[in-house]
Amino acid sequence: MSEETHKNMSREDRLAAKLRENLRRRKAQAREMTESASESLPKPRSES
């Protein structure tokens, strides 16, 4: 967000924008965590 846009927004609008930004960042972090966790787990062997 540019500074000028930031000044024109109400406090509630700024807080809502920050919350959305935070939620996106946390979802991305959670996705990375689950991907790295699944990569580090050993692959199950198929018994033939």
PQR file of N, CA, C, O and H, with PARSE charges and radii, in Angstrom:
ATOM      1  N   MET A   1       0.838  -1.183   0.000 -0.4000 1.5000
ATOM      2  CA  MET A   1       0.000   0.000   0.000 -0.0000 2.0000
ATOM      3  C   MET A   1       0.879   1.241   0.000  0.5500 1.7000
ATOM      4  O   MET A   1       1.866   1.317   0.731 -0.5500 1.4000
ATOM      5  N   SER A   2       0.517   2.189  -0.811 -0.4000 1.5000
ATOM      6  CA  SER A   2       1.290   3.422  -0.823 -0.0000 2.0000
ATOM      7  C   SER A   2       0.903   4.275   0.379  0.5500 1.7000
ATOM      8  O   SER A   2      -0.148   4.070   0.986 -0.5500 1.4000
ATOM      9  H   SER A   2      -0.285   2.127  -1.405  0.4000 1.0000
ATOM     10  N   GLU A   3       1.743   5.208   0.705 -0.4000 1.5000
ATOM     11  CA  GLU A   3       1.505   6.047   1.872 -0.0000 2.0000
ATOM     12  C   GLU A   3       0.250   6.896   1.704  0.5500 1.7000
ATOM     13  O   GLU A   3      -0.514   7.081   2.651 -0.5500 1.4000
ATOM     14  H   GLU A   3       2.596   5.374   0.212  0.4000 1.0000
ATOM     15  N   GLU A   4       0.043   7.409   0.495 -0.4000 1.5000
ATOM     16  CA  GLU A   4      -1.119   8.261   0.245 -0.0000 2.0000
ATOM     17  C   GLU A   4      -2.418   7.458   0.383  0.5500 1.7000
ATOM     18  O   GLU A   4      -3.383   7.937   0.978 -0.5500 1.4000
ATOM     19  H   GLU A   4       0.664   7.259  -0.275  0.4000 1.0000
ATOM     20  N   THR A   5      -2.443   6.265  -0.153 -0.4000 1.5000
ATOM     21  CA  THR A   5      -3.616   5.397  -0.025 -0.0000 2.0000
ATOM     22  C   THR A   5      -3.852   5.072   1.436  0.5500 1.7000
ATOM     23  O   THR A   5      -4.991   5.050   1.902 -0.5500 1.4000
ATOM     24  H   THR A   5      -1.659   5.875  -0.636  0.4000 1.0000
ATOM     25  N   HIS A   6      -2.782   4.823   2.147 -0.4000 1.5000
ATOM     26  CA  HIS A   6      -2.854   4.477   3.562 -0.0000 2.0000
ATOM     27  C   HIS A   6      -3.507   5.601   4.366  0.5500 1.7000
ATOM     28  O   HIS A   6      -4.296   5.325   5.269 -0.5500 1.4000
ATOM     29  H   HIS A   6      -1.856   4.840   1.768  0.4000 1.0000
ATOM     30  N   LYS A   7      -3.195   6.866   4.054 -0.4000 1.5000
ATOM     31  CA  LYS A   7      -3.745   8.007   4.774 -0.0000 2.0000
ATOM     32  C   LYS A   7      -5.234   8.174   4.525  0.5500 1.7000
ATOM     33  O   LYS A   7      -5.964   8.610   5.415 -0.5500 1.4000
ATOM     34  H   LYS A   7      -2.554   7.090   3.320  0.4000 1.0000
ATOM     35  N   ASN A   8      -5.698   7.832   3.316 -0.4000 1.5000
ATOM     36  CA  ASN A   8      -7.094   8.020   2.964 -0.0000 2.0000
ATOM     37  C   ASN A   8      -8.006   6.935   3.523  0.5500 1.7000
ATOM     38  O   ASN A   8      -9.225   7.106   3.543 -0.5500 1.4000
ATOM     39  H   ASN A   8      -5.105   7.478   2.593  0.4000 1.0000
ATOM     40  N   MET A   9      -7.444   5.842   3.971 -0.4000 1.5000
ATOM     41  CA  MET A   9      -8.251   4.749   4.493 -0.0000 2.0000
ATOM     42  C   MET A   9      -8.615   5.012   5.950  0.5500 1.7000
ATOM     43  O   MET A   9      -7.859   5.642   6.690 -0.5500 1.4000
ATOM     44  H   MET A   9      -6.453   5.704   3.955  0.4000 1.0000
ATOM     45  N   SER A  10      -9.778   4.522   6.344 -0.4000 1.5000
ATOM     46  CA  SER A  10     -10.152   4.641   7.751 -0.0000 2.0000
ATOM     47  C   SER A  10      -9.342   3.640   8.569  0.5500 1.7000
ATOM     48  O   SER A  10      -8.703   2.745   8.016 -0.5500 1.4000
ATOM     49  H   SER A  10     -10.392   4.011   5.743  0.4000 1.0000
ATOM     50  N   ARG A  11      -9.374   3.797   9.863 -0.4000 1.5000
ATOM     51  CA  ARG A  11      -8.636   2.890  10.740 -0.0000 2.0000
ATOM     52  C   ARG A  11      -9.116   1.458  10.545  0.5500 1.7000
ATOM     53  O   ARG A  11      -8.307   0.533  10.470 -0.5500 1.4000
ATOM     54  H   ARG A  11      -9.893   4.524  10.312  0.4000 1.0000
ATOM     55  N   GLU A  12     -10.430   1.274  10.462 -0.4000 1.5000
ATOM     56  CA  GLU A  12     -10.983  -0.073  10.279 -0.0000 2.0000
ATOM     57  C   GLU A  12     -10.521  -0.683   8.965  0.5500 1.7000
ATOM     58  O   GLU A  12     -10.193  -1.868   8.911 -0.5500 1.4000
ATOM     59  H   GLU A  12     -11.087   2.025  10.523  0.4000 1.0000
ATOM     60  N   ASP A  13     -10.492   0.120   7.904 -0.4000 1.5000
ATOM     61  CA  ASP A  13     -10.035  -0.374   6.600 -0.0000 2.0000
ATOM     62  C   ASP A  13      -8.573  -0.792   6.655  0.5500 1.7000
ATOM     63  O   ASP A  13      -8.191  -1.822   6.101 -0.5500 1.4000
ATOM     64  H   ASP A  13     -10.758   1.083   7.948  0.4000 1.0000
ATOM     65  N   ARG A  14      -7.755   0.019   7.330 -0.4000 1.5000
ATOM     66  CA  ARG A  14      -6.328  -0.320   7.446 -0.0000 2.0000
ATOM     67  C   ARG A  14      -6.153  -1.610   8.226  0.5500 1.7000
ATOM     68  O   ARG A  14      -5.362  -2.469   7.836 -0.5500 1.4000
ATOM     69  H   ARG A  14      -8.065   0.856   7.780  0.4000 1.0000
ATOM     70  N   LEU A  15      -6.893  -1.755   9.340 -0.4000 1.5000
ATOM     71  CA  LEU A  15      -6.791  -2.972  10.139 -0.0000 2.0000
ATOM     72  C   LEU A  15      -7.257  -4.190   9.345  0.5500 1.7000
ATOM     73  O   LEU A  15      -6.637  -5.251   9.413 -0.5500 1.4000
ATOM     74  H   LEU A  15      -7.536  -1.057   9.657  0.4000 1.0000
ATOM     75  N   ALA A  16      -8.333  -4.042   8.602 -0.4000 1.5000
ATOM     76  CA  ALA A  16      -8.841  -5.157   7.799 -0.0000 2.0000
ATOM     77  C   ALA A  16      -7.825  -5.563   6.740  0.5500 1.7000
ATOM     78  O   ALA A  16      -7.632  -6.753   6.491 -0.5500 1.4000
ATOM     79  H   ALA A  16      -8.837  -3.180   8.547  0.4000 1.0000
ATOM     80  N   ALA A  17      -7.176  -4.589   6.116 -0.4000 1.5000
ATOM     81  CA  ALA A  17      -6.166  -4.885   5.106 -0.0000 2.0000
ATOM     82  C   ALA A  17      -4.980  -5.608   5.738  0.5500 1.7000
ATOM     83  O   ALA A  17      -4.455  -6.561   5.162 -0.5500 1.4000
ATOM     84  H   ALA A  17      -7.333  -3.622   6.319  0.4000 1.0000
ATOM     85  N   LYS A  18      -4.562  -5.163   6.908 -0.4000 1.5000
ATOM     86  CA  LYS A  18      -3.448  -5.816   7.605 -0.0000 2.0000
ATOM     87  C   LYS A  18      -3.815  -7.249   7.985  0.5500 1.7000
ATOM     88  O   LYS A  18      -2.989  -8.155   7.875 -0.5500 1.4000
ATOM     89  H   LYS A  18      -4.989  -4.389   7.376  0.4000 1.0000
ATOM     90  N   LEU A  19      -5.060  -7.454   8.434 -0.4000 1.5000
ATOM     91  CA  LEU A  19      -5.493  -8.797   8.798 -0.0000 2.0000
ATOM     92  C   LEU A  19      -5.473  -9.726   7.589  0.5500 1.7000
ATOM     93  O   LEU A  19      -5.016 -10.864   7.686 -0.5500 1.4000
ATOM     94  H   LEU A  19      -5.731  -6.718   8.524  0.4000 1.0000
ATOM     95  N   ARG A  20      -5.967  -9.243   6.454 -0.4000 1.5000
ATOM     96  CA  ARG A  20      -5.958 -10.066   5.231 -0.0000 2.0000
ATOM     97  C   ARG A  20      -4.531 -10.407   4.817  0.5500 1.7000
ATOM     98  O   ARG A  20      -4.240 -11.541   4.436 -0.5500 1.4000
ATOM     99  H   ARG A  20      -6.339  -8.318   6.375  0.4000 1.0000
ATOM    100  N   GLU A  21      -3.648  -9.422   4.895 -0.4000 1.5000
ATOM    101  CA  GLU A  21      -2.243  -9.628   4.541 -0.0000 2.0000
ATOM    102  C   GLU A  21      -1.607 -10.672   5.474  0.5500 1.7000
ATOM    103  O   GLU A  21      -0.878 -11.556   5.023 -0.5500 1.4000
ATOM    104  H   GLU A  21      -3.884  -8.501   5.205  0.4000 1.0000
ATOM    105  N   ASN A  22      -1.889 -10.557   6.760 -0.4000 1.5000
ATOM    106  CA  ASN A  22      -1.358 -11.480   7.748 -0.0000 2.0000
ATOM    107  C   ASN A  22      -1.886 -12.890   7.507  0.5500 1.7000
ATOM    108  O   ASN A  22      -1.137 -13.862   7.598 -0.5500 1.4000
ATOM    109  H   ASN A  22      -2.481  -9.839   7.126  0.4000 1.0000
ATOM    110  N   LEU A  23      -3.177 -12.997   7.199 -0.4000 1.5000
ATOM    111  CA  LEU A  23      -3.779 -14.303   6.950 -0.0000 2.0000
ATOM    112  C   LEU A  23      -3.130 -14.973   5.738  0.5500 1.7000
ATOM    113  O   LEU A  23      -2.820 -16.163   5.779 -0.5500 1.4000
ATOM    114  H   LEU A  23      -3.785 -12.207   7.125  0.4000 1.0000
ATOM    115  N   ARG A  24      -2.925 -14.218   4.668 -0.4000 1.5000
ATOM    116  CA  ARG A  24      -2.266 -14.774   3.468 -0.0000 2.0000
ATOM    117  C   ARG A  24      -0.867 -15.271   3.803  0.5500 1.7000
ATOM    118  O   ARG A  24      -0.464 -16.353   3.375 -0.5500 1.4000
ATOM    119  H   ARG A  24      -3.176 -13.251   4.634  0.4000 1.0000
ATOM    120  N   ARG A  25      -0.130 -14.476   4.571 -0.4000 1.5000
ATOM    121  CA  ARG A  25       1.233 -14.849   4.930 -0.0000 2.0000
ATOM    122  C   ARG A  25       1.243 -16.118   5.790  0.5500 1.7000
ATOM    123  O   ARG A  25       2.070 -17.005   5.577 -0.5500 1.4000
ATOM    124  H   ARG A  25      -0.457 -13.598   4.919  0.4000 1.0000
ATOM    125  N   ARG A  26       0.332 -16.204   6.755 -0.4000 1.5000
ATOM    126  CA  ARG A  26       0.287 -17.371   7.629 -0.0000 2.0000
ATOM    127  C   ARG A  26      -0.135 -18.625   6.864  0.5500 1.7000
ATOM    128  O   ARG A  26       0.372 -19.715   7.130 -0.5500 1.4000
ATOM    129  H   ARG A  26      -0.339 -15.483   6.928  0.4000 1.0000
ATOM    130  N   LYS A  27      -1.063 -18.473   5.915 -0.4000 1.5000
ATOM    131  CA  LYS A  27      -1.467 -19.624   5.100 -0.0000 2.0000
ATOM    132  C   LYS A  27      -0.300 -20.120   4.263  0.5500 1.7000
ATOM    133  O   LYS A  27      -0.095 -21.326   4.124 -0.5500 1.4000
ATOM    134  H   LYS A  27      -1.474 -17.588   5.699  0.4000 1.0000
ATOM    135  N   ALA A  28       0.461 -19.192   3.706 -0.4000 1.5000
ATOM    136  CA  ALA A  28       1.627 -19.568   2.905 -0.0000 2.0000
ATOM    137  C   ALA A  28       2.656 -20.281   3.776  0.5500 1.7000
ATOM    138  O   ALA A  28       3.253 -21.269   3.348 -0.5500 1.4000
ATOM    139  H   ALA A  28       0.295 -18.213   3.818  0.4000 1.0000
ATOM    140  N   GLN A  29       2.865 -19.791   4.987 -0.4000 1.5000
ATOM    141  CA  GLN A  29       3.812 -20.440   5.897 -0.0000 2.0000
ATOM    142  C   GLN A  29       3.331 -21.839   6.257  0.5500 1.7000
ATOM    143  O   GLN A  29       4.128 -22.776   6.309 -0.5500 1.4000
ATOM    144  H   GLN A  29       2.380 -18.988   5.335  0.4000 1.0000
ATOM    145  N   ALA A  30       2.033 -21.986   6.506 -0.4000 1.5000
ATOM    146  CA  ALA A  30       1.483 -23.297   6.867 -0.0000 2.0000
ATOM    147  C   ALA A  30       1.660 -24.275   5.711  0.5500 1.7000
ATOM    148  O   ALA A  30       1.988 -25.443   5.918 -0.5500 1.4000
ATOM    149  H   ALA A  30       1.386 -21.224   6.464  0.4000 1.0000
ATOM    150  N   ARG A  31       1.437 -23.784   4.482 -0.4000 1.5000
ATOM    151  CA  ARG A  31       1.629 -24.643   3.304 -0.0000 2.0000
ATOM    152  C   ARG A  31       3.075 -25.099   3.202  0.5500 1.7000
ATOM    153  O   ARG A  31       3.344 -26.269   2.932 -0.5500 1.4000
ATOM    154  H   ARG A  31       1.170 -22.835   4.313  0.4000 1.0000
ATOM    155  N   GLU A  32       4.006 -24.178   3.419 -0.4000 1.5000
ATOM    156  CA  GLU A  32       5.430 -24.534   3.371 -0.0000 2.0000
ATOM    157  C   GLU A  32       5.773 -25.563   4.434  0.5500 1.7000
ATOM    158  O   GLU A  32       6.530 -26.499   4.174 -0.5500 1.4000
ATOM    159  H   GLU A  32       3.788 -23.227   3.639  0.4000 1.0000
ATOM    160  N   MET A  33       5.219 -25.395   5.631 -0.4000 1.5000
ATOM    161  CA  MET A  33       5.492 -26.328   6.719 -0.0000 2.0000
ATOM    162  C   MET A  33       4.983 -27.725   6.380  0.5500 1.7000
ATOM    163  O   MET A  33       5.687 -28.710   6.605 -0.5500 1.4000
ATOM    164  H   MET A  33       4.605 -24.635   5.842  0.4000 1.0000
ATOM    165  N   THR A  34       3.770 -27.823   5.842 -0.4000 1.5000
ATOM    166  CA  THR A  34       3.225 -29.144   5.531 -0.0000 2.0000
ATOM    167  C   THR A  34       3.989 -29.782   4.373  0.5500 1.7000
ATOM    168  O   THR A  34       4.196 -30.995   4.360 -0.5500 1.4000
ATOM    169  H   THR A  34       3.198 -27.024   5.659  0.4000 1.0000
ATOM    170  N   GLU A  35       4.409 -28.966   3.398 -0.4000 1.5000
ATOM    171  CA  GLU A  35       5.183 -29.509   2.277 -0.0000 2.0000
ATOM    172  C   GLU A  35       6.539 -30.018   2.758  0.5500 1.7000
ATOM    173  O   GLU A  35       6.962 -31.106   2.368 -0.5500 1.4000
ATOM    174  H   GLU A  35       4.241 -27.980   3.409  0.4000 1.0000
ATOM    175  N   SER A  36       7.217 -29.252   3.590 -0.4000 1.5000
ATOM    176  CA  SER A  36       8.536 -29.682   4.057 -0.0000 2.0000
ATOM    177  C   SER A  36       8.409 -30.875   5.000  0.5500 1.7000
ATOM    178  O   SER A  36       9.291 -31.734   5.023 -0.5500 1.4000
ATOM    179  H   SER A  36       6.873 -28.368   3.907  0.4000 1.0000
ATOM    180  N   ALA A  37       7.340 -30.943   5.770 -0.4000 1.5000
ATOM    181  CA  ALA A  37       7.129 -32.073   6.671 -0.0000 2.0000
ATOM    182  C   ALA A  37       6.863 -33.348   5.869  0.5500 1.7000
ATOM    183  O   ALA A  37       7.363 -34.418   6.218 -0.5500 1.4000
ATOM    184  H   ALA A  37       6.623 -30.245   5.752  0.4000 1.0000
ATOM    185  N   SER A  38       6.085 -33.237   4.810 -0.4000 1.5000
ATOM    186  CA  SER A  38       5.786 -34.426   4.014 -0.0000 2.0000
ATOM    187  C   SER A  38       7.012 -34.890   3.229  0.5500 1.7000
ATOM    188  O   SER A  38       7.157 -36.081   2.955 -0.5500 1.4000
ATOM    189  H   SER A  38       5.679 -32.368   4.527  0.4000 1.0000
ATOM    190  N   GLU A  39       7.886 -33.966   2.870 -0.4000 1.5000
ATOM    191  CA  GLU A  39       9.109 -34.347   2.158 -0.0000 2.0000
ATOM    192  C   GLU A  39      10.088 -35.060   3.083  0.5500 1.7000
ATOM    193  O   GLU A  39      10.844 -35.923   2.638 -0.5500 1.4000
ATOM    194  H   GLU A  39       7.768 -32.998   3.093  0.4000 1.0000
ATOM    195  N   SER A  40      10.081 -34.708   4.365 -0.4000 1.5000
ATOM    196  CA  SER A  40      11.051 -35.293   5.281 -0.0000 2.0000
ATOM    197  C   SER A  40      10.604 -36.658   5.810  0.5500 1.7000
ATOM    198  O   SER A  40      11.416 -37.403   6.358 -0.5500 1.4000
ATOM    199  H   SER A  40       9.467 -34.007   4.727  0.4000 1.0000
ATOM    200  N   LEU A  41       9.324 -36.990   5.652 -0.4000 1.5000
ATOM    201  CA  LEU A  41       8.843 -38.289   6.104 -0.0000 2.0000
ATOM    202  C   LEU A  41       9.327 -39.378   5.157  0.5500 1.7000
ATOM    203  O   LEU A  41       9.388 -39.166   3.946 -0.5500 1.4000
ATOM    204  H   LEU A  41       8.664 -36.385   5.206  0.4000 1.0000
ATOM    205  N   PRO A  42       9.671 -40.540   5.698 -0.5600 1.5000
ATOM    206  CA  PRO A  42      10.099 -41.633   4.809  0.2800 2.0000
ATOM    207  C   PRO A  42       8.911 -42.152   3.986  0.5500 1.7000
ATOM    208  O   PRO A  42       7.782 -42.229   4.471 -0.5500 1.4000
ATOM    209  N   LYS A  43       9.194 -42.496   2.756 -0.4000 1.5000
ATOM    210  CA  LYS A  43       8.160 -43.028   1.875 -0.0000 2.0000
ATOM    211  C   LYS A  43       7.840 -44.457   2.289  0.5500 1.7000
ATOM    212  O   LYS A  43       8.750 -45.244   2.552 -0.5500 1.4000
ATOM    213  H   LYS A  43      10.111 -42.433   2.361  0.4000 1.0000
ATOM    214  N   PRO A  44       6.557 -44.801   2.349 -0.5600 1.5000
ATOM    215  CA  PRO A  44       6.223 -46.192   2.693  0.2800 2.0000
ATOM    216  C   PRO A  44       6.628 -47.135   1.567  0.5500 1.7000
ATOM    217  O   PRO A  44       6.420 -46.839   0.390 -0.5500 1.4000
ATOM    218  N   ARG A  45       7.215 -48.282   1.943 -0.4000 1.5000
ATOM    219  CA  ARG A  45       7.627 -49.256   0.938 -0.0000 2.0000
ATOM    220  C   ARG A  45       6.443 -50.130   0.582  0.5500 1.7000
ATOM    221  O   ARG A  45       5.653 -50.505   1.448 -0.5500 1.4000
ATOM    222  H   ARG A  45       7.384 -48.523   2.899  0.4000 1.0000
ATOM    223  N   SER A  46       6.325 -50.447  -0.679 -0.4000 1.5000
ATOM    224  CA  SER A  46       5.254 -51.370  -1.066 -0.0000 2.0000
ATOM    225  C   SER A  46       5.774 -52.792  -0.908  0.5500 1.7000
ATOM    226  O   SER A  46       6.849 -53.134  -1.401 -0.5500 1.4000
ATOM    227  H   SER A  46       6.966 -50.142  -1.383  0.4000 1.0000
ATOM    228  N   GLU A  47       5.003 -53.606  -0.220 -0.4000 1.5000
ATOM    229  CA  GLU A  47       5.417 -54.985   0.003 -0.0000 2.0000
ATOM    230  C   GLU A  47       4.877 -55.862  -1.109  0.5500 1.7000
ATOM    231  O   GLU A  47       3.666 -55.954  -1.309 -0.5500 1.4000
ATOM    232  H   GLU A  47       4.129 -53.329   0.180  0.4000 1.0000
ATOM    233  N   SER A  48       5.777 -56.502  -1.828 -0.4000 1.5000
ATOM    234  CA  SER A  48       5.367 -57.342  -2.943 -0.0000 2.0000
ATOM    235  C   SER A  48       5.632 -58.804  -2.636  0.5500 1.7000
ATOM    236  O   SER A  48       5.349 -59.670  -3.464 -0.5500 1.4000
ATOM    237  H   SER A  48       6.761 -56.427  -1.665  0.4000 1.0000
TER
END
